[in-house]
Amino acid sequence: MKYEIGSLLPLYLWAFLVVCLINAGCWKYSTSAQAIPSGIKTVAVPLFEDTSVETGIKEQLTDAIVSRFIANNQLRVVDVRDADALIAGVILNVREESLTFGQGQSAREGRIWITVQVRFEDVRNRKVIWEEPRMEVFGVYAIQTGTQEEREPGITAAIAKMAEDILNKTVAGW
C-alpha cells in the first residue's frame, strides 16, 4: 500500500499536537529559586526567643541559621536596620525521648526534638512571606552514662537540620 504525503499530514499534525501537550507542563518548570521575592537581597536573623527550659540553644540555632545563609550566598546577611527581610522565631519546645533500649531496659539511644515557630518577613513591605507555627526536627545521640554532655551531638544535629530547613523554605520554597 502506497501513502501519499497529503494523506499522512493529519497523522503528523496529531503526533505534533500530542508531543506539544505532553511537554506543555515542562515549559514553565525552572530550577531557579522562586521563593525569594524580587527586591529582597538582604536578610537579618535576630536572636531567636526561647520559651523552653534549655539554655544556650537560641544562640546556637541563630548562629547556625546565619551560617547557612552566608554559605548559601543567595541573600546577604546584614543588621536588622539594613535588611530587606527578616527570619524571626521562637523556640517553643526542646524535648527528648529514648529510642533504643539495651539489656535491663536502659536507654542506649536518644532523640532530641526542637520545635520552633518561625517566619520569613519582607520588612520593607511589612508582609509575611512564609510562616511555620510549628517546625519540628530531631537529632539522635548515643546514651552511655546518661550525662548532659552526651546530649550535645543530638542537639547539634537537630540545630543543623533546623537551620537547613529554614534556609530551604526561604530560598527554594520547600
Phi, psi and omega in degrees: 000133183251131180256142174264153182302321180297327181283338179272347182303314178299324179295315178296322179296316178296318179297318178297317179298318179297315179298318179297317180294321179296319183276352184301322180290338183272341185296327181270355183288139178216145177267000179283157182293128180246352186284332183273116178297150178297147182095344177264111181242341183231154180220146173244146178231087178292161180305127178297147171282162183218115176256005178273175179265000180282133178263145174085351183286324183297323178291316180297316181293314179300315178298320180294320179295314178302314180299319180294319179292322178296315180295324181290321173068016175275329175235136178277131180277125183225177175292154182305322182296333185255003189274144170278329183220169186219136169254114181234145181201170178228128172282114184274321187201144170230119181223161178230156178218154177273137182258305182238152182236145178260197178297144181076013178061027174272140182293138178248339182215138180235167179227131175257124176256134174239127180242128179230157167253127185216150178217152175246119190235135172279105186283334180291319181260002181051053183229131175281122181278314172210156179212137175239112180289335180212085174268128187228135177222168178219161173226144183257146178215156179272141177250121177240310182246348179083020181276161179298324182297331180294337180285338186305315178300324177292318178296315180299316179295318179296318179297318179298318178296317181297314180299318179295317179297319179294317177300310182299318179295327182282311187266339183241353179074020181279000000 
